[in-house]
Amino acid sequence: MIYLDSAATTLEKPPQVPRAAAWAMTHLASPGRGGHAPGMAAADLMYQMREQAAMLFHVDDPERVVLTSNATHGLNIAIRSLVRPGGTAVISGYEHNAVTRPLHAIPGVTVRVAAGPLFDQDGVYAAFEREVTPGVDAVICNHVSNVFGFIQPVDRVAALCRERGVPLIVDASQSAGVLGVDLEGWGAAFVAMPGHKGLYGPQGTGLLLCGGQAQPLLYGGTGSLSVRQDMPDFLPDRLEAGTHNVCGAAGLLAGMRFVSRTGVSAIHARERALARRLMDALERIPGVTVFRGWDQSGLCSAVVRGMDCEEAGEALARRGIAVRAGLHCAPLAHRTAGTQDTGTIRFSFSVFNRPDQADRAAWAVGGLAGNLKY
């Protein structure tokens, strides 16, 4: 099988990631729940994980790195912390349901969409300039579109938010481990990310980087201030109720160390080169439309004329090519780009993919399009 669905989950992990998670399962207990050696070792590992994330993502205090179950969990905390009932949020035109559904669930919220044309950073920024006005509770923008790989102008949006005094939430689901993520530089209130994509950690892990005040989403035991019935007022305890996913944190720490050693820029360059190789090949196939721009990560979306995208995805799977097809949990992005009626076939790479795999994927698409014998 050729796995080209890393925008959903990186399947091939550095070998040290599963080793670390398996070791933690039989050697580490719960941090903050005892003074014995397994508990203290777990607390030490959790702090090492926070330190590694703080270095990688420019967080001034490791305690501001909160372990979550995924990016969606972190985004829910961030949104609930900033957007009040009856308030207003400004979002980009390429947001995931992990942003739009939490906003929809808050009573009376007005959502303004700063929608710019696909692969047009200036157009997106101009839309934010129009929509970010006094009284807005929060601006929410993903760094990279999970559908098209469009790298949005987060640096400029962050500067605009600082200038106008509006808190910023960044969804770094598709950029953490691939592009520079900078909590301090952006001055963001929150940055949310998963552990299981570009950080090569286990599923069921994520991080929320906190630059501002946060409200708990879950309430319960933290191992600290147990006599009190309100949640602790300090991070990370305020946002980490219940038993930690220590095994996941161990694997995530190993994944982040792999990313740091390999280099974020090197990973991005490899994935982008593979995506461009695939796009070059797909553009030579009659009947295939490729969504392409200069401001794009290692991800390629395409459609085959006359063929339903989900049927195409299933046909590619039968040919040993694993992709994702459809709306990718981001109907807003498809409405903005004009692909809501078709969806797309998404090919997404990791650092472990090879050029010949991109070539074989293009050959398989050619077979579906009826232009090549597969």
C-alpha positions as CSV (number, residue, x, y, z in Angstrom):
1,M,0.0,0.0,0.0
2,I,1.1,3.5,-0.8
3,Y,-0.2,5.7,2.1
4,L,-1.0,9.3,1.0
5,D,-3.3,10.4,3.8
6,S,-1.0,12.0,6.3
7,A,-3.1,15.1,6.5
8,A,-5.5,12.9,8.4
9,T,-3.0,10.8,10.3
10,T,0.7,10.0,9.7
11,L,0.6,6.2,9.6
12,E,4.3,5.5,9.4
13,K,6.0,6.7,12.6
14,P,9.6,7.0,13.6
15,P,10.3,3.7,15.4
16,Q,11.1,5.4,18.6
17,V,7.5,6.7,18.9
18,P,5.7,3.3,19.4
19,R,8.7,2.2,21.5
20,A,8.2,5.1,23.8
21,A,4.5,4.7,24.1
22,A,4.8,1.0,24.9
23,W,7.5,1.6,27.5
24,A,5.4,4.2,29.2
25,M,2.5,1.8,29.5
26,T,4.4,-0.6,31.8
27,H,6.8,1.8,33.5
28,L,4.9,5.1,34.2
29,A,2.0,5.8,36.5
30,S,-0.1,9.0,36.8
31,P,1.7,12.3,37.3
32,G,0.8,14.3,40.4
33,R,-0.9,11.3,42.0
34,G,1.8,9.9,44.2
35,G,5.4,10.4,45.4
36,H,6.5,6.9,44.3
37,A,9.0,6.4,41.5
38,P,6.5,5.5,38.7
39,G,4.4,8.6,39.5
40,M,7.4,10.9,39.7
41,A,8.9,9.5,36.5
42,A,5.6,10.2,34.8
43,A,5.6,13.8,36.0
44,D,9.1,14.2,34.7
45,L,8.2,12.9,31.3
46,M,5.2,15.2,31.1
47,Y,7.4,18.2,31.8
48,Q,10.0,17.0,29.2
49,M,7.1,16.9,26.7
50,R,6.1,20.4,27.6
51,E,9.7,21.7,27.4
52,Q,10.1,20.1,24.0
53,A,6.9,21.7,22.7
54,A,7.8,25.1,24.2
55,M,11.2,25.0,22.3
56,L,9.6,23.9,19.1
57,F,6.7,26.4,19.1
58,H,8.2,29.4,21.0
59,V,6.3,29.3,24.2
60,D,7.9,31.2,27.0
61,D,6.8,28.9,29.8
62,P,6.4,25.1,29.4
63,E,3.5,25.2,31.8
64,R,1.5,27.0,29.1
65,V,1.7,23.8,27.0
66,V,-1.5,21.8,27.7
67,L,-1.9,18.1,26.7
68,T,-5.2,17.5,24.9
69,S,-6.8,14.6,23.2
70,N,-6.6,16.2,19.7
71,A,-6.7,19.6,18.0
72,T,-10.5,19.6,18.2
73,H,-10.3,19.4,22.0
74,G,-7.9,22.3,22.1
75,L,-10.0,24.4,19.8
76,N,-13.1,23.8,21.9
77,I,-11.3,25.1,25.0
78,A,-9.9,28.1,23.1
79,I,-13.3,29.0,21.6
80,R,-15.2,28.5,24.8
81,S,-12.6,30.7,26.6
82,L,-13.0,33.7,24.3
83,V,-16.4,33.6,22.5
84,R,-19.3,34.5,24.6
85,P,-23.0,33.8,23.9
86,G,-24.3,36.5,21.7
87,G,-20.8,37.5,20.7
88,T,-19.0,37.7,17.4
89,A,-16.2,35.6,15.9
90,V,-14.3,36.2,12.6
91,I,-13.0,33.1,10.8
92,S,-11.3,32.4,7.5
93,G,-13.1,30.9,4.6
94,Y,-11.1,27.6,5.0
95,E,-12.0,26.5,8.5
96,H,-12.6,22.9,9.6
97,N,-15.7,21.7,11.4
98,A,-13.5,21.7,14.5
99,V,-14.0,25.4,14.4
100,T,-17.4,26.0,12.9
101,R,-19.3,23.4,15.0
102,P,-18.1,24.7,18.4
103,L,-19.1,28.2,17.3
104,H,-22.5,27.0,16.1
105,A,-23.1,25.4,19.5
106,I,-22.7,28.7,21.4
107,P,-26.1,30.5,21.6
108,G,-26.5,33.6,19.5
109,V,-23.0,33.8,18.1
110,T,-22.5,35.8,14.9
111,V,-19.8,34.3,12.7
112,R,-18.2,36.6,10.1
113,V,-16.3,34.7,7.3
114,A,-13.2,36.5,6.0
115,A,-13.3,34.6,2.7
116,G,-10.6,35.3,0.2
117,P,-9.9,33.5,-3.1
118,L,-8.0,30.2,-3.0
119,F,-4.2,30.6,-3.0
120,D,-4.6,34.4,-2.7
121,Q,-2.9,35.5,0.6
122,D,-3.5,39.2,-0.2
123,G,-7.2,38.5,-0.8
124,V,-7.5,36.6,2.5
125,Y,-5.7,39.3,4.4
126,A,-8.0,42.0,2.8
127,A,-11.0,40.1,3.9
128,F,-9.7,40.0,7.5
129,E,-9.0,43.7,7.4
130,R,-12.7,44.3,6.5
131,E,-14.2,41.9,9.1
132,V,-12.0,42.5,12.2
133,T,-13.6,45.4,13.9
134,P,-14.0,46.6,17.5
135,G,-16.2,44.3,19.6
136,V,-15.1,41.0,17.9
137,D,-14.5,38.3,20.6
138,A,-12.0,36.3,18.6
139,V,-10.4,35.8,15.2
140,I,-9.9,32.1,14.3
141,C,-7.6,31.1,11.4
142,N,-6.0,27.9,10.3
143,H,-2.4,28.1,9.3
144,V,-2.9,25.6,6.4
145,S,-6.1,24.5,4.8
146,N,-6.6,20.7,5.3
147,V,-8.4,20.5,1.9
148,F,-6.1,22.4,-0.4
149,G,-2.8,22.9,1.5
150,F,-3.3,26.7,1.1
151,I,-0.8,28.4,3.5
152,Q,-2.8,31.3,4.9
153,P,-1.2,34.7,5.9
154,V,-1.2,34.0,9.7
155,D,1.7,36.3,10.4
156,R,-0.1,39.2,8.8
157,V,-3.5,38.3,10.4
158,A,-1.7,38.0,13.8
159,A,-0.3,41.5,13.4
160,L,-3.7,42.9,12.5
161,C,-5.2,41.3,15.6
162,R,-2.5,42.8,17.8
163,E,-3.1,46.2,16.2
164,R,-6.9,46.0,16.7
165,G,-6.8,44.4,20.1
166,V,-8.6,41.2,19.2
167,P,-7.5,37.8,20.5
168,L,-6.3,35.3,17.9
169,I,-6.8,31.5,17.8
170,V,-4.6,29.6,15.3
171,D,-5.5,26.1,14.2
172,A,-2.1,24.6,13.4
173,S,-3.4,21.1,12.6
174,Q,-1.7,21.0,9.2
175,S,1.3,23.1,10.0
176,A,2.7,21.9,13.3
177,G,5.9,20.0,12.5
178,V,5.9,21.3,8.9
179,L,6.0,25.1,9.1
180,G,7.2,27.5,11.8
181,V,4.6,27.8,14.6
182,D,5.3,30.8,16.9
183,L,3.0,31.5,19.8
184,E,5.1,34.4,21.1
185,G,5.8,35.9,17.7
186,W,2.2,35.8,16.7
187,G,1.0,37.0,20.1
188,A,-1.8,34.5,19.8
189,A,-4.2,33.8,22.6
190,F,-4.2,30.1,21.7
191,V,-2.6,27.7,19.2
192,A,-4.1,24.2,18.8
193,M,-2.6,21.2,17.1
194,P,-2.9,17.4,17.0
195,G,-0.1,15.1,17.9
196,H,-0.9,12.4,15.3
197,K,-0.2,14.4,12.1
198,G,3.0,16.4,11.5
199,L,4.4,15.7,14.9
200,Y,4.3,11.9,14.3
201,G,2.8,11.1,17.7
202,P,0.1,8.7,18.6
203,Q,-3.6,9.2,17.8
204,G,-5.5,10.7,20.7
205,T,-2.9,13.3,21.5
206,G,-2.8,17.0,20.9
207,L,-1.4,20.3,22.3
208,L,-3.0,23.6,23.2
209,L,-0.4,26.5,23.5
210,C,-1.9,29.1,25.8
211,G,-0.9,32.7,25.4
212,G,-4.0,34.0,27.3
213,Q,-6.4,33.1,30.0
214,A,-8.3,29.9,29.5
215,Q,-11.5,28.4,30.9
216,P,-11.8,24.7,31.6
217,L,-13.9,22.5,29.4
218,L,-13.7,19.5,31.7
219,Y,-13.8,19.6,35.5
220,G,-12.4,17.1,37.9
221,G,-9.3,15.9,39.7
222,T,-5.9,17.4,38.9
223,G,-3.7,16.1,41.7
224,S,-3.4,19.6,43.0
225,L,-5.4,21.8,45.4
226,S,-7.6,18.8,46.1
227,V,-9.5,20.4,49.0
228,R,-10.9,23.1,46.7
229,Q,-14.0,22.5,44.6
230,D,-13.2,25.0,41.8
231,M,-10.5,24.2,39.3
232,P,-7.0,25.4,39.9
233,D,-6.3,28.9,38.5
234,F,-2.9,27.9,37.1
235,L,-1.8,26.0,34.0
236,P,-1.6,23.3,32.9
237,D,-3.7,21.9,35.8
238,R,-6.6,24.2,35.0
239,L,-7.2,22.5,31.7
240,E,-6.0,18.9,32.4
241,A,-8.7,17.3,34.5
242,G,-8.5,13.6,35.1
243,T,-5.8,11.0,34.3
244,H,-3.3,12.0,31.7
245,N,-2.7,10.0,28.5
246,V,0.9,9.4,29.6
247,C,1.6,6.8,27.0
248,G,0.4,9.2,24.3
249,A,2.6,11.9,25.8
250,A,5.6,9.7,25.7
251,G,5.0,8.9,22.0
252,L,4.4,12.6,21.3
253,L,7.6,13.6,23.0
254,A,9.5,11.1,20.8
255,G,7.7,12.4,17.7
256,M,8.6,16.0,18.5
257,R,12.2,15.1,19.1
258,F,12.2,13.4,15.7
259,V,10.8,16.6,14.1
260,S,13.4,18.7,15.9
261,R,16.3,16.5,14.8
262,T,15.1,16.3,11.2
263,G,14.3,20.0,10.9
264,V,10.9,21.5,10.2
265,S,12.2,23.2,7.0
266,A,13.7,20.0,5.7
267,I,10.4,18.2,6.3
268,H,8.4,20.9,4.6
269,A,10.8,20.9,1.6
270,R,10.5,17.2,1.1
271,E,6.7,17.1,1.4
272,R,6.3,20.1,-0.9
273,A,8.6,18.5,-3.5
274,L,6.7,15.3,-3.5
275,A,3.4,17.2,-3.8
276,R,4.7,19.3,-6.7
277,R,6.0,16.1,-8.5
278,L,2.5,14.6,-8.2
279,M,0.8,17.8,-9.3
280,D,3.0,18.0,-12.4
281,A,2.1,14.5,-13.4
282,L,-1.6,14.9,-12.7
283,E,-1.8,18.1,-14.8
284,R,-0.6,16.1,-17.8
285,I,-3.7,13.8,-17.6
286,P,-6.7,15.0,-19.6
287,G,-9.8,15.2,-17.5
288,V,-8.0,15.8,-14.2
289,T,-8.2,19.2,-12.4
290,V,-5.5,20.0,-9.9
291,F,-5.9,22.8,-7.3
292,R,-2.5,24.4,-7.2
293,G,-0.8,27.6,-5.9
294,W,2.5,28.9,-4.8
295,D,1.5,29.2,-1.2
296,Q,0.9,25.5,-0.7
297,S,2.1,22.8,1.7
298,G,2.8,19.1,0.8
299,L,-0.7,18.4,-0.1
300,C,-2.5,18.0,-3.4
301,S,-6.3,18.1,-4.1
302,A,-7.7,17.1,-7.5
303,V,-10.9,16.0,-9.2
304,V,-11.4,13.5,-12.1
305,R,-14.0,14.8,-14.6
306,G,-17.1,12.7,-14.6
307,M,-16.2,10.7,-11.6
308,D,-17.5,11.0,-8.0
309,C,-14.6,11.8,-5.7
310,E,-15.5,9.3,-3.1
311,E,-15.9,6.6,-5.8
312,A,-12.4,7.6,-7.1
313,G,-11.0,7.3,-3.6
314,E,-12.4,3.8,-3.2
315,A,-11.1,2.8,-6.6
316,L,-7.6,4.1,-5.7
317,A,-7.7,2.2,-2.5
318,R,-8.4,-1.0,-4.4
319,R,-5.3,-0.2,-6.4
320,G,-3.2,0.2,-3.3
321,I,-3.3,4.0,-3.0
322,A,-4.6,5.3,0.3
323,V,-6.1,8.8,0.0
324,R,-9.0,10.8,1.4
325,A,-11.9,11.9,-0.8
326,G,-15.0,14.0,-0.2
327,L,-15.4,17.2,1.9
328,H,-12.7,16.4,4.5
329,C,-14.9,17.7,7.4
330,A,-14.4,21.2,5.9
331,P,-17.5,22.1,3.9
332,L,-16.8,25.9,4.4
333,A,-13.5,25.5,2.6
334,H,-15.2,23.8,-0.3
335,R,-17.9,26.5,-0.5
336,T,-15.1,29.2,-0.5
337,A,-13.2,27.4,-3.3
338,G,-16.3,26.4,-5.3
339,T,-15.9,22.7,-4.9
340,Q,-18.8,22.0,-2.6
341,D,-20.7,20.0,-5.2
342,T,-17.8,17.7,-6.0
343,G,-15.4,17.6,-3.1
344,T,-11.8,16.6,-4.0
345,I,-9.4,13.7,-3.9
346,R,-6.7,14.6,-1.4
347,F,-3.2,13.3,-1.6
348,S,-1.0,14.2,1.4
349,F,2.6,13.3,2.1
350,S,4.8,12.7,5.1
351,V,8.6,12.7,5.4
352,F,8.6,9.0,4.8
353,N,7.1,9.0,1.3
354,R,9.2,8.6,-1.8
355,P,9.1,10.1,-5.4
356,D,8.2,6.7,-6.9
357,Q,5.1,6.6,-4.7
358,A,4.0,10.0,-6.1
359,D,4.6,8.6,-9.7
360,R,2.6,5.5,-9.0
361,A,-0.3,7.5,-7.5
362,A,-0.4,9.6,-10.7
363,W,-0.4,6.5,-12.9
364,A,-3.3,5.1,-10.9
365,V,-5.3,8.3,-11.4
366,G,-4.5,8.2,-15.1
367,G,-6.1,4.8,-15.1
368,L,-9.2,6.1,-13.5
369,A,-9.4,8.9,-16.0
370,G,-9.2,6.4,-18.8
371,N,-6.0,7.9,-20.3
372,L,-3.5,5.3,-19.1
373,K,-3.5,1.6,-18.8
374,Y,-3.1,0.7,-15.2
